[in-house]
C-alpha cells in the first residue's frame, strides 16, 4: 500500500514538474517570438 | 501463445507507450477540424463530443485501459492562463463589480451547499457545480480532479455537462430575456453568470458595445480568482484524509495554482506585451481544448443516465442564482 502511494506521489510530482516545464518553455518561446512564426 | 494475440489487442493488453499520445493527437486534430468547419458551436463541445466518441470506440475495441495524457496540457494551460490577468480590467469592473462577483459566489456556494445538506445532490457534485458555476467554468472542474480523485468520473462529467448546458441555455435565452437591459448591465450579467468564457463572450456579442467588453472584463476578473476558488473548493469539499470536517486546517495549495499566481504576478508587473498575451491566450485555449478531449475520452455516457435528476437540479439552481444576480444588478 505504501509503495503504491509512493508511486502515485512520484507520478503526480512528475506530471506537475513536466507541466510546469512545458508552461515555462512555451512562455519562453512566446517571449523570444518563435511561436509567432508558426501562426500562434 | 497464439499468433493472433500479437496482432489484435485484447482487453488485458497494455497499449504501446506512444499510443495514447498518438490517439490524443488524432482526436484533437479531428475535433479542431470540425470546429473550423462549424465555428458556430463552441470549441469545448467539439472537444468533449469527439473525446466521448473516441473513448467509446476504444472501449468497444477492447482497449479498456487506454487513457489519454491530458493532465500535462491541462496544468500547463492553467499556469499560462495567469498571463490573462490584467490590472486595467479590475478598474473597468470597479468595486461594485467585485462586490457583484462576491454576491454571485455567496449565492452559488450557498445554493449548492444547501442542496448537499438537504441530500438533494451528492456533496462532491454540489462542490464541483458550485466551483464551475461560480464563473470558473469547465477548466476549474477539470483542474481539481488532480487533487481530489473522488471528483473524477461521473461527478466531473455531470458538472461539465451542466456547465455546458447552462452556457447553451444562456446563449439562447439571455438575448430574449435581457432585451430590455442596457448594454452595460447585459454585459455585466452575462460576464457574471455564464460560466465558460466562450459562451459568455458569444452571448454578450448579441448586444451592442460595451456589452462584450464588460463581459470579457468580468470573465478576466473571475478567472483571476480561479485559483482562490479551487483552494476554497478543496478546503470545503475535499477534506484531508483523517482530518475532521469541522477542523479548520489550512488547505494544501496545489502547484498549478502557485504557477498561475506567479505568471499572473509577472504579468501585472508588465512582463508581457499585448501580442505576447494574445499568443499565450491562444496557447491556453489549445491546452484546455486538448485536456477536454481527454476528459471526454474517459467519460462514459452510461454513467450519465442515473445523473439526469442531479443535472437538472444543478441547472435549476444555476437559473435561480442568475435571477438573483440580475435582481441585485437592477435594484441594488
Interface residues (C-beta under 8 A of the other chain):
Chain A: X12 X15 X16 X18 X19 X20 X22 X23 X26 X27 X30 X31 X35 X36 X40
Chain B: X71 X72 X73 X74 X75 X76 X77 X79 X80 X83 X146 X255 X256 X259 X263 X272 X275 X276 X279 X280 X282 X283
